[in-house]
Amino acid sequence: ACAQGHQWQRVSDLLLGTMQRTSRPNVISYTAAMTAFEKGGRWLSALRMMAMMRQQRVEPNAISHNAAINACERGLQGGAALQILSDMHRHRVRTNIISYSTAIGACGSSAAWRLAFDTFSNLRQVSIQPNVITYSTLITACEKTVQWALAVGVLLDMQRRTAHANLILHNALISSCGSS
């Protein structure tokens, strides 16, 4: 509820209060706090919360990692999002399409379109099939950096691989062509 209301400071205080009492926060508590930080635009606080989890020997799961990647996307921190994705592999936390799509979005938001494409190409190495959201996110990265020719290539790749384009994806493609 606090995350919905952008009350990240209150969530932080609640979590610290829980830590000072006898009960220890769990992965759900930490993930909720990271989500609140993300909603409040506090990406660095979300990353600190992830570090605190490990210090307290609470193992982050895919959901908590994805919350941290979301915070990085909102904070325009593509490099930090990719570091979290790398940490997931290093700690043997199973990545998923959400992890990759959000990291691609973070790269696109921070104008690191080459990193967005590199991350997209890594999907096949980890046996994850891109979906229409992933393709839309990649096309949006192209749009933000005026790479319309690449956006057209992404759409053609998607059609070749039988992912179905939707209205959002077509609008992003049209917008990227109009930006050039």
N, C-alpha and C positions, 0 to 999 in steps of 0.2 A: 504494500500500500504506500509506503514511504517513497519507493522508487517511482511509482506512478505520479506522485505529487512533487517530484523533484526535490525531495527533502533529504538530500544525500548527507548533510551534516547530522541530521537526526539518526540516520541509519548507522553512521560511523560511531556516534555516541552510544547507541544501543549495543553495537557489537563490542565496543571497548568495555562497556558495563558488564556484558555477559562474560567477557574474558576475565574480569576482575573477581567475579563470583565463582562459585565452585563448578558450575557447569561450563564445559568448553564449547565454543562455537564449532559447528560442523561444516561440512562442505556446502550444505544448503544455506547456512547463515552467511558464509563468506561470499557465495555466489550472489545472494540477494544484495549484499553490500556493494559488490562490483557492479551489479545492474543499476543500483541507485546512483553510483558514481558516474556510470555511463550516461544515464538520463540527465544528470546534472552537468555533463560536459567535463567531467573530472577524470580524464583518461589516466593521468599519472597516479591518481589516488587508487584507481582500479588496479593498476599494475603493482602498486605497493601492497594492496590487499592480497594479491596473488603471492607475492613474496612472503607476506606475513603467514599465509596458509602453510607454506612449506616450513617456515621457521617453527610453527606450532605443530608440525608433523601431521597436518591435515592434507591429504593428497587431493590436488585439484583433479576433477574429472573433465570430460569433454564439454559439459555444460558450463563449468566455471571458466575453462579456457575460452570458449566461445563468447562468454560475457566480457572477458578481457579484450578479445579481438574486436567485439562490438564497440567497446569504449575507445579503442584505437581508431576505428573507422570514424566514429563521431568526432574524435579529436584530430582527424587528418594526419594520422601517424602510421603510414603504410609500413615503414621499416619496423616499428615496434610490433605491428600485427604479424609480420612475417617472422619475427623473433619468437613470438608466442607459438606460431604454427611449428616452427623448428623445435621449440621446447616440447611440444606435444609428441613429436617423433622421438626425441631424445629420452623422454620419460615413458615412452610406450603407451601414451594415451591415444586411443583410437580417434583419428580425425574423421570428419564426415563432410558432406557437401556444404553444410552450413559453415564449417570452419574455413573451407576454401573460398566459398562465395563471399563471405564477409571480409576475408583477407584481401581478395581481389578488389572488393569495394574500397577498402582502406587505401590500397595502392592507387586506385583511380581517383579517390578523393584528394590524395596528396600529390596528384599530378605525376605519379611514378608509373606511367602506363606500361613501360617496359617490364617492370616488376610484376604488374598485373598479368601481363602475357606470360611471363616466366612461371608464375604461380598457376595460371590456367594450364600450361603445358605439363606441369607436375601432377595434375589430376590423374592422368593415365598411368603414371608411374606408381601411384598408390591405389590403383584399381577403383577409382571413383569416377562415375560417369557424370559429366556436366548436365545440368538441367536448364530449363528456360530461364530460371532466376540467375544462374551462373552466367549464361550467355548475355542476358540483359545487363548484368553488372559489368561485364567486360565491355559491352558496347557503350555503356554510360561512361566508362573510363576513357574510351576513345573520344566520346563527345566532349568531355571536359578538357581534353588536350588537343582538340581539333585534328584528330586522326581519322577522318571520315573514310579513307580508303581501307584502313584496318577494320573499321566497323563493318564495312560491306563484306570484307573477308570473313569476319566472325559470323555474320549472318549466313553466308554461303556454307561455311563449315558446319554450322548448326543444321542447316537443311540437309546437308549430305549425311549427317549422323542421325537424322530423323527426329531430332528434338523439335517440338512444335513451337513455332513463333507465336507470340501473342501480341495484343495491341500495345502493351507497354514496350515490348522490345521494338516493334516497328516505329513507335513514336521516338524512342531513343535514337534509332538509326536515322530517322528523318531529321531529328534535331542535330545529330552530329554532322550530317551533310549540310545542313543549313548554317552551321557555325563556321564552315570553311570559307 
